Amino acid sequence: MKYRAEVDGLRALAVVPVILFHAGFEPFSGGYVGVDVFFVISGYLITTILIDDIENNRFSVINFYERRARRIVPALAFVMLCCVPFAWMWMLPHQLKDFSQSFIAVTLFSSNVLFWLESDYFDAASEEKPLLHTWSLAVEEQYYVLFPIFLFLCWKTGKNRTFWIIVVIAAMSFLLSEWSSRNHPAANFYLAPTRAWELFAGSITAFIAQRHGVRTNNLLSSIGMAAIVTAIFAYDHTTPFPGVYALLPVLGTVLVILFATRHTLVGAVLNIRIVVGIGLISYSAYLWHQPLLAFARIRSIELPSQTLMTVLAALSLVLASFSYRYVEQPFRNKRTCSRSFIFSSSAAVAVLCLGLGASGYFTKGLPTRFQQELFVNWEDTDRCTKQGVRSETELAEITGDCFPSTVDKKYILIGDSHAETVSKPLRRVIEANNGALITLIDKGCLPIPGTSRYPIQKNCIFAKDLFWRIANQTDATVILSARWRLYFEGTRYNNGEGGVEYGDNWANYVFDNTARDIYQYTRDELIDLALKNPVVILSQIPETGWKVPEVVAKYRKYRNENSVTVSTSYEIYLEKNRQVNRWLRELESHETISVLRTEDIVCDFSTMRCANARNGVSLYRDNNHPSPRYAAMIAQKFKDLYLHKNSAVDTL
């Protein structure tokens, strides 16, 4: 195969935007399309080589896999092993556990599946995954495993028929991708079936180039370059991708490959020495950039500066030059590295990586590196706490077992995971005062009948309707706890001080009567409930925006501040919960509804700050759930307000 410098130049055009996108340069909001450019280039080069081998009777699956191993494994293994000491030093237990799991997945070339199951590529949480970028390598490897055999078998039907088979499969993959972009966006982004058409676009390009040659055409090559550049600067994380939108960078790459010779303007630019040089080291640069940026974010207490990100982006090219010369090149030399050495060393490194990954995963991230009280686990539920109850029989059994006739007061706690966190301390204080508590939980569900997140979760609706029926069939006081603001407003929390909660915003809730808004609907439902049962609502627990145990751990580890106090703005809490608090005040005006203000426990009106951690002890499990200490404070306040003679509940 004749070497084309402009293809290496095209690799540079692919890798630089990816690096700058991950480094947080806003103008490169669509820099992730560089991966699509890589896919087309890979499909083109691999298919060109395979066609040449098949037509000249040199085709060998073993030879093909050997070439891929020489190209991919040494640099990948080197970068992965370089990550290990930094992961051990800087990662918190859950981070190290996740990293170890990804270490295993990368070794097995299945990291795209893992990251699909774990998170959205554009989540802020993904920015702290050092091996996130390996998802694209996994897609390519899955293609490499199957495509040579597929091409060889199809070739027996004829070259022309093989071409059209590839065209049909590419079209099917594209249609699947377009459908999935609307229905299963995460799977669409990560998985091979919806990415195959981009690699096949490169394969189709190889067939065309072999039949008609690479032709000089200034106009078409310029259109191709313009298409790629437009996608880089015009797309962002909200662009449905891949699918129709991916046609711009994919077809742009096809045009550049087919029509950008050194005699065109685009070809001349791509042949510039420094551009070709970056293209030559593009694989190593791609490998290095994400670990550098991710570890910087992990190590920093505040968000890393753009200056630091710029330095690290440049450093990825420096390290790429080193690994290209001293890792990639030596292993590609068949004189110094035999086939048996490549395969045996690859197997040995795979075993080592699997062992390292397993040790980190099964030890749960080696938590002994940190003080244990920083990372509390969720308490086990007991027999009077039920999650996701689905039948009236189950509910009847709970009331029979957990509401003995000897108790003075009965309580039912209904809610989401917030209810789960306060359940045990509430039960302790209630039982200490001769009461009984049943806890009914449906995580991620607004605890109001007839409501569910969109698209509708029927089980969610079913469970809440059941919960409401049991509340109405007993004389118990109903306690409600949930993350009200997220359900009502649908937005993740930003504390205005650098703490931005990971994850997508939530879709609006749907409910029985769409003529009413969600606040009015839930208010009316609660007022109806309060006609039969006294109701206590736990107000919105102040969200923090950052994972408080991690912040405390970083202060202790990196600044030696063991008694650190972390807080967030009370003013921002009040601003973001204005609607929720208005809703609570309206409900509070009804004589059988009471509100327990959880924010009063941690927020100080005089300083306008809300404590997240006091004296080095976190009051949160993450960025919104109370820790056992904060939950115990809530239970104590409940006791003071409601568990004594002439209490608020008695007067409801």
C-alpha positions in Angstrom: 0.0 0.0 0.0 1.4 3.4 -1.0 2.0 5.8 1.9 -0.1 8.9 1.8 1.1 11.7 4.1 -2.2 13.5 3.8 -3.9 10.6 5.7 -1.5 11.2 8.6 -2.3 14.9 8.3 -6.0 13.9 8.6 -5.2 12.0 11.7 -3.8 15.2 13.2 -7.0 16.9 12.3 -8.8 14.2 14.2 -6.8 14.0 17.4 -6.2 17.7 18.1 -9.9 18.6 18.4 -10.5 15.5 20.6 -7.8 16.6 23.0 -9.0 20.2 23.1 -12.6 19.1 23.6 -11.7 17.0 26.6 -9.5 19.8 27.9 -12.6 22.0 28.0 -11.9 24.5 25.2 -15.4 25.7 24.5 -14.8 26.6 20.8 -14.1 22.9 20.2 -17.5 21.9 21.5 -17.8 19.3 18.7 -14.2 18.1 19.0 -15.4 14.6 19.8 -16.2 14.1 16.1 -12.4 13.5 15.7 -13.2 9.9 16.8 -15.5 9.6 13.8 -12.7 10.8 11.5 -10.5 8.1 13.0 -13.2 5.4 12.4 -13.3 6.3 8.7 -9.5 6.3 8.4 -9.3 3.0 10.1 -11.9 1.4 7.9 -10.2 2.8 4.8 -6.7 1.6 5.7 -7.7 -1.8 7.0 -9.9 -2.6 4.0 -7.2 -1.4 1.6 -4.6 -3.7 3.2 -7.0 -6.6 3.3 -8.1 -6.2 -0.4 -4.4 -6.1 -1.4 -3.7 -9.3 0.6 -6.7 -11.2 -0.7 -6.1 -10.3 -4.3 -2.4 -11.3 -4.1 -3.1 -14.5 -2.1 -1.3 -13.2 1.0 -4.3 -13.1 3.2 -3.7 -14.6 6.7 -5.8 -14.0 9.8 -2.8 -14.6 12.0 -0.7 -12.0 10.0 -3.5 -9.5 10.3 -3.9 -10.0 14.1 -0.1 -9.7 14.5 -0.1 -6.4 12.7 -2.9 -5.1 14.9 -1.2 -6.3 18.1 2.1 -4.6 17.1 0.1 -1.4 16.4 -2.2 -1.3 19.4 -1.0 -3.3 22.4 2.4 -1.9 23.3 1.4 1.8 23.6 -1.9 1.0 25.2 -0.3 -1.3 27.8 2.4 1.3 28.5 -0.1 4.1 29.1 -2.4 1.8 31.2 0.5 0.7 33.5 1.6 4.3 33.9 -1.8 5.2 35.2 -1.7 2.6 38.0 0.6 4.5 40.5 -1.4 7.7 40.1 -4.7 5.9 40.5 -3.4 4.3 43.7 -2.1 7.7 45.1 -5.0 10.0 44.1 -8.2 8.0 43.6 -10.8 7.6 46.3 -12.0 4.0 47.0 -15.0 4.1 44.7 -13.0 5.8 42.0 -10.3 3.2 42.2 -12.8 0.4 42.1 -14.4 1.9 39.0 -11.0 2.5 37.5 -10.0 -1.2 38.2 -13.2 -2.4 36.5 -12.4 -0.3 33.4 -8.8 -1.7 33.6 -10.3 -5.1 33.1 -12.7 -4.0 30.4 -10.0 -2.3 28.4 -7.8 -5.4 28.6 -10.7 -7.4 27.2 -11.5 -4.7 24.6 -15.0 -4.3 26.0 -14.7 -0.9 27.6 -17.3 0.6 25.3 -19.9 -1.7 26.8 -18.8 -0.9 30.4 -19.0 2.9 29.8 -22.3 2.6 28.1 -23.7 0.9 31.3 -22.0 3.4 33.6 -22.5 6.9 32.3 -23.1 9.4 29.6 -20.0 10.3 27.6 -20.8 14.0 28.2 -21.4 13.8 31.9 -19.0 15.7 34.1 -18.5 12.4 35.9 -17.0 11.0 32.8 -14.3 13.6 32.8 -12.8 11.9 35.8 -12.5 8.5 34.1 -8.9 8.1 32.9 -9.7 5.3 30.5 -12.9 6.7 29.1 -11.4 7.3 25.7 -10.7 3.6 25.2 -14.3 3.0 24.2 -13.4 3.9 20.7 -10.5 1.4 20.7 -12.9 -1.3 21.8 -15.2 -0.5 18.9 -12.3 -0.7 16.5 -11.0 -4.0 18.0 -14.5 -5.5 17.8 -14.4 -4.5 14.1 -10.9 -5.9 13.6 -11.9 -9.3 15.1 -14.8 -9.9 12.7 -14.1 -7.8 9.6 -11.2 -9.7 8.0 -13.0 -13.1 8.2 -16.2 -11.4 7.0 -14.4 -9.8 4.0 -12.6 -13.0 3.1 -15.8 -15.1 3.1 -17.7 -12.5 1.1 -14.9 -12.2 -1.4 -15.8 -15.8 -2.5 -19.0 -14.4 -3.9 -17.1 -11.8 -6.0 -15.6 -8.4 -5.4 -18.5 -6.4 -6.7 -21.0 -8.3 -4.7 -18.8 -7.9 -1.6 -18.9 -4.1 -2.1 -22.6 -4.1 -2.2 -23.0 -6.3 0.8 -20.9 -3.8 2.8 -23.0 -0.9 1.4 -26.2 -2.7 2.6 -24.8 -3.5 6.1 -23.5 0.1 6.4 -26.9 1.4 5.5 -28.6 -0.8 8.1 -26.1 0.3 10.7 -26.8 3.9 9.8 -30.5 3.5 10.1 -30.1 1.8 13.5 -27.9 4.6 14.6 -30.4 7.3 13.6 -33.2 5.5 15.4 -31.1 4.9 18.5 -30.0 8.5 18.6 -33.6 9.3 19.6 -34.5 6.2 21.6 -31.2 4.9 23.1 -28.6 7.7 22.9 -26.0 6.2 25.3 -26.0 2.8 23.5 -26.0 4.6 20.2 -22.9 6.5 21.2 -20.8 3.6 22.6 -21.8 0.4 20.9 -20.3 -1.2 17.7 -23.6 -1.9 15.8 -24.4 1.8 15.7 -20.8 2.8 14.9 -20.1 0.1 12.3 -21.4 2.3 9.4 -18.6 4.8 10.0 -16.0 2.1 9.8 -17.8 0.7 6.7 -17.8 4.1 5.2 -14.0 3.8 5.3 -14.3 0.3 3.7 -16.5 1.7 0.9 -13.9 4.4 0.4 -11.2 1.8 0.0 -13.2 0.0 -2.7 -13.8 3.2 -4.6 -10.1 4.3 -4.3 -8.9 1.0 -5.5 -11.2 1.0 -8.5 -11.0 4.7 -9.5 -7.8 5.8 -7.8 -7.3 8.9 -5.6 -8.1 11.9 -7.8 -7.1 15.6 -7.4 -10.1 17.8 -6.8 -9.8 21.1 -5.0 -13.5 21.7 -4.7 -14.5 18.3 -3.3 -11.6 18.0 -0.9 -12.3 21.6 0.3 -16.0 20.7 0.9 -14.8 17.6 2.8 -12.5 19.7 5.0 -15.2 22.3 5.6 -17.6 19.6 6.6 -15.2 18.2 9.3 -14.3 21.7 10.6 -18.0 22.7 10.7 -18.9 19.7 12.9 -15.9 20.4 15.2 -17.1 24.0 15.9 -20.9 23.7 15.4 -21.7 20.5 17.3 -21.9 20.2 21.1 -23.1 17.7 23.7 -26.7 18.4 22.8 -26.3 17.2 19.2 -27.9 13.8 18.7 -24.9 11.7 17.9 -24.1 9.6 15.9 -26.8 9.4 13.3 -27.7 11.9 10.6 -25.4 14.5 12.3 -22.4 12.2 12.0 -22.8 12.3 8.2 -21.0 15.6 8.2 -17.6 14.5 9.6 -17.9 11.0 8.1 -18.6 12.1 4.5 -16.2 15.0 4.9 -13.5 12.5 5.7 -14.4 10.3 2.8 -14.1 13.3 0.4 -10.7 14.3 1.9 -9.4 10.7 1.5 -10.6 10.4 -2.1 -9.8 13.9 -3.4 -7.1 15.6 -1.3 -3.8 14.9 -3.0 -0.7 17.0 -2.3 -1.7 19.1 -5.4 -4.8 20.4 -3.7 -5.0 23.2 -1.1 -6.3 20.8 1.5 -3.7 18.2 0.6 -1.0 20.8 0.8 -2.1 21.8 4.4 -2.3 18.2 5.5 1.2 17.6 4.1 2.8 20.3 6.2 5.6 18.6 8.2 4.3 19.4 11.7 0.8 18.3 10.8 2.1 15.0 9.5 4.3 14.7 12.6 1.3 15.1 14.9 -0.6 12.5 12.7 2.2 10.0 13.1 2.0 10.3 16.9 -1.8 10.6 17.0 -2.4 7.2 18.4 -0.1 7.8 21.4 -1.5 11.3 21.8 -5.0 10.0 21.9 -4.0 7.4 24.6 -2.2 10.0 26.8 -4.5 12.9 26.8 -7.5 11.6 28.8 -5.5 10.1 31.7 -3.6 13.4 32.0 -6.8 15.5 32.1 -8.7 13.1 34.2 -6.0 12.7 36.9 -5.7 16.5 37.0 -9.4 16.8 37.8 -9.2 14.0 40.3 -6.2 15.5 42.1 -7.6 19.0 42.2 -9.9 20.2 45.0 -11.2 23.1 42.9 -11.8 22.8 39.2 -8.4 22.8 37.3 -7.6 26.1 35.6 -7.8 26.4 31.8 -4.0 27.2 31.9 -3.3 23.8 33.5 -5.6 22.0 31.0 -3.6 23.7 28.1 -0.3 22.6 29.6 -1.6 19.1 29.9 -2.9 19.1 26.4 0.6 20.1 25.1 2.2 17.5 27.5 0.1 14.7 25.8 1.9 15.5 22.6 5.3 15.4 24.3 4.6 12.1 25.9 3.2 10.8 22.6 6.5 11.6 20.9 8.3 9.6 23.5 6.0 6.6 23.4 5.9 6.7 19.6 9.7 6.5 19.4 10.5 4.2 22.3 7.4 2.0 22.6 5.5 2.0 19.3 8.4 1.9 16.8 10.5 -0.9 18.5 7.5 -3.2 18.7 6.7 -2.7 15.0 10.2 -3.8 14.0 9.9 -7.5 13.0 13.7 -7.9 13.3 13.8 -7.1 17.0 10.3 -8.4 17.9 9.3 -11.7 16.5 5.7 -12.8 16.2 6.0 -15.2 19.1 7.4 -12.4 21.3 4.5 -10.1 20.4 1.8 -12.6 21.1 3.5 -13.9 24.3 4.2 -10.5 25.7 0.7 -9.3 24.9 -0.7 -12.3 26.7 1.6 -11.7 29.7 0.6 -8.0 29.9 -3.1 -9.0 29.6 -2.7 -11.3 32.6 -0.9 -8.6 34.6 -3.6 -6.0 33.8 -6.4 -8.4 34.6 -4.7 -9.1 37.9 -4.3 -5.5 38.8 -7.8 -4.7 37.8 -9.2 -7.6 39.8 -7.2 -6.6 42.9 -8.6 -3.1 42.8 -12.1 -4.1 42.1 -12.5 -6.9 44.6 -10.9 -4.9 47.4 -13.4 -2.2 46.7 -10.8 0.3 45.8 -8.4 -0.4 48.7 -10.3 1.8 51.2 -7.6 1.3 53.9 -5.7 4.1 52.2 -8.2 6.5 53.7 -9.9 7.1 57.1 -12.9 4.8 57.1 -15.4 7.3 58.5 -15.2 9.3 55.3 -17.0 6.7 53.2 -20.1 5.4 54.8 -22.1 2.6 53.2 -25.9 2.5 52.9 -27.4 0.8 56.0 -29.1 -2.5 55.4 -32.9 -2.3 55.3 -34.9 -4.2 57.9 -38.2 -6.2 57.7 -40.3 -3.0 58.1 -38.6 -1.3 55.2 -39.8 -2.3 51.8 -38.5 -1.1 48.4 -40.6 -1.2 45.3 -43.6 -3.0 46.7 -45.7 -4.3 43.9 -48.8 -6.0 45.5 -51.4 -5.4 48.1 -50.5 -8.7 49.6 -47.0 -7.5 50.4 -48.4 -4.4 52.0 -50.9 -6.3 54.1 -48.1 -8.5 55.4 -46.0 -5.4 56.4 -48.8 -3.8 58.3 -49.6 -7.0 60.1 -46.0 -7.5 61.2 -44.9 -4.0 61.9 -47.9 -2.3 63.4 -48.5 -4.3 66.6 -51.6 -3.4 68.7 -49.4 -2.4 71.7 -47.9 0.7 70.1 -49.2 4.2 70.9 -48.5 5.8 67.5 -48.1 4.5 64.0 -46.1 6.1 61.3 -45.6 5.4 57.6 -42.5 6.9 55.9 -43.0 7.1 52.1 -40.4 8.4 49.7 -37.4 7.8 47.5 -33.8 7.2 48.5 -33.9 10.2 50.7 -36.5 8.5 52.8 -34.2 5.4 52.9 -31.4 7.5 54.4 -33.5 8.8 57.3 -35.5 5.6 57.9 -33.3 3.9 60.6 -32.7 6.9 62.8 -36.4 7.8 62.6 -37.3 4.3 63.5 -35.0 4.4 66.6 -36.5 7.5 68.0 -40.1 6.5 67.2 -39.7 3.0 68.8 -38.0 4.5 71.8 -41.3 6.4 72.3 -43.5 3.4 71.9 -44.3 4.0 68.3 -43.9 1.9 65.1 -42.6 2.9 61.7 -43.1 1.3 58.3 -40.9 2.6 55.4 -42.0 2.3 51.8 -39.4 3.3 49.2 -39.4 3.6 45.5 -36.0 5.1 44.5 -36.1 7.8 41.8 -39.9 8.1 42.1 -41.9 11.1 43.3 -44.0 9.7 46.2 -47.3 11.0 45.0 -49.9 8.7 43.4 -50.4 8.9 39.6 -47.0 10.4 38.9 -44.0 9.0 37.1 -40.9 10.2 35.3 -41.2 10.4 31.5 -41.1 8.0 29.7 -43.7 6.5 32.0 -42.5 4.0 34.6 -45.6 1.9 35.2 -44.1 0.2 38.3 -43.5 3.6 39.8 -47.1 4.6 39.4 -48.3 1.2 40.7 -46.2 1.4 43.8 -47.2 4.9 44.8 -50.9 4.1 44.3 -50.4 1.1 46.6 -48.5 3.2 49.2 -51.3 5.7 49.2 -54.0 3.0 49.7 -52.2 1.6 52.8 -51.8 5.1 54.2 -55.6 5.7 53.8 -56.4 2.3 55.3 -54.6 2.9 58.6 -54.7 5.6 61.2 -51.0 6.2 60.8 -49.2 9.6 60.5 -47.7 9.7 57.0 -44.1 11.1 56.7 -43.0 12.1 53.2 -39.3 12.5 52.2 -38.0 13.0 48.7 -35.7 15.1 46.6 -38.5 17.5 45.8 -36.6 20.1 43.8 -35.2 17.6 41.3 -38.6 16.1 40.7 -40.4 19.4 40.3 -37.8 21.5 38.5 -35.9 18.7 36.7 -32.5 20.4 36.9 -29.3 19.2 38.5 -27.7 21.3 41.3 -25.1 24.0 40.7 -23.9 25.6 44.0 -22.4 28.6 42.2 -19.0 27.9 43.7 -17.7 25.2 41.4 -19.8 22.4 42.6 -21.9 21.1 39.6 -23.8 17.9 40.0 -23.1 15.2 37.5 -25.8 13.8 35.3 -28.5 14.8 32.9 -31.4 16.9 33.9 -34.6 15.0 34.5 -37.6 15.0 32.2 -40.8 16.5 33.5 -43.1 14.4 35.5 -46.3 13.2 34.0 -49.4 12.8 36.1 -53.1 12.1 35.9 -54.5 15.6 35.1 -52.3 17.5 32.7 -54.4 20.6 33.1 -52.7 21.2 36.4 -49.1 21.8 36.9 -47.0 19.5 39.1 -47.1 21.7 42.1 -50.8 22.1 42.1 -51.3 18.4 41.4 -49.2 17.2 44.3 -50.6 19.8 46.6 -54.1 18.6 45.9 -53.2 14.9 46.4 -51.5 15.7 49.7 -54.5 17.7 51.0 -56.7 14.8 50.1 -54.5 12.4 52.0 -54.4 14.8 55.0 -58.2 14.5 55.3 -57.6 11.0 56.6 -54.1 10.9 57.9 -51.9 13.5 59.6 -49.0 14.3 57.2 -45.4 15.4 58.0 -43.3 16.5 55.0 -39.5 16.6 55.3 -38.4 19.7 53.3 -35.8 19.6 50.6 -32.4 18.5 52.1 -29.9 21.2 50.9 -28.1 19.9 47.9 -24.3 20.5 47.6 -23.3 20.2 44.0 -20.1 18.3 45.0 -19.6 14.9 46.6 -18.8 16.0 50.1 -16.9 12.9 51.3 -14.5 13.4 48.3 -14.0 17.0 49.1 -13.2 16.3 52.8 -10.9 13.4 51.8 -9.0 15.7 49.4 -8.5 18.4 52.0 -7.2 15.8 54.5 -4.9 14.1 52.0 -3.5 17.0 50.0 -3.7 19.9 52.5 -3.5 18.0 55.7 -6.6 19.8 57.0 -8.2 17.2 59.3 -10.8 19.5 60.8 -12.0 21.1 57.5 -15.4 22.7 57.4 -17.1 22.7 54.0 -20.2 24.8 53.2 -22.3 26.1 50.4 -24.4 29.2 49.9 -27.7 29.3 51.8 -28.8 32.1 49.4 -28.5 29.9 46.4 -30.3 27.1 48.2 -33.2 29.5 48.8 -33.2 30.8 45.3 -33.2 27.3 43.7 -35.9 26.1 46.1 -38.2 29.2 45.9 -41.0 27.3 44.2 -40.6 24.2 46.4 -40.7 26.4 49.6 -43.8 28.2 48.3 -45.4 24.8 47.8 -44.5 23.7 51.3 -45.9 27.0 52.9 -49.2 26.5 51.0 -49.4 22.9 52.4 -48.4 24.0 55.9 -51.4 26.3 56.0 -53.6 23.2 56.3 -54.1 22.1 59.9 -53.3 18.4 59.4 -50.1 19.0 57.4 -46.8 19.9 59.0 -43.3 20.6 57.5 -40.1 19.6 59.2 -37.4 22.1 57.9 -34.3 19.9 57.3 -32.4 22.9 56.1 -32.6 24.6 59.5 -30.3 21.9 60.9 -27.3 22.8 58.6 -28.0 26.3 57.3 -27.2 29.4 59.3 -29.2 32.6 58.4 -26.6 34.9 60.0 -23.7 33.6 57.8 -25.9 32.6 54.9 -24.0 29.3 54.7 -25.1 25.7 54.7 -22.7 23.2 56.3 -21.7 20.2 54.2 -19.0 19.0 56.6 -18.1 20.1 60.2 -14.7 19.5 61.8 -13.7 17.1 59.1 -16.8 15.0 59.3 -19.1 14.9 56.2 -22.8 15.5 56.7 -23.5 13.9 53.3 -23.1 10.6 51.7 -22.6 12.2 48.3 -24.0 15.5 46.9 -27.6 15.3 48.2 -28.2 12.3 50.5 -27.6 13.0 54.2 -25.0 11.0 56.1 -25.9 9.0 59.2 -24.9 12.0 61.3 -27.2 14.4 59.4 -30.0 11.8 59.3 -29.7 11.4 63.1 -30.0 15.2 63.5 -33.2 15.1 61.4 -34.5 12.2 63.6 -33.7 14.2 66.7 -35.6 17.2 65.4 -38.6 15.0 64.5 -38.5 13.7 68.1 -38.4 17.2 69.5 -41.3 18.4 67.4 -43.6 15.3 67.3 -42.8 12.7 69.9 -43.9 14.3 73.1 -47.1 15.2 74.7 -48.9 18.1 73.0 -46.5 17.7 70.1 -47.1 19.1 66.6 -48.5 15.7 65.4 -51.0 15.7 68.3 -52.3 19.0 67.3 -52.6 18.1 63.5 
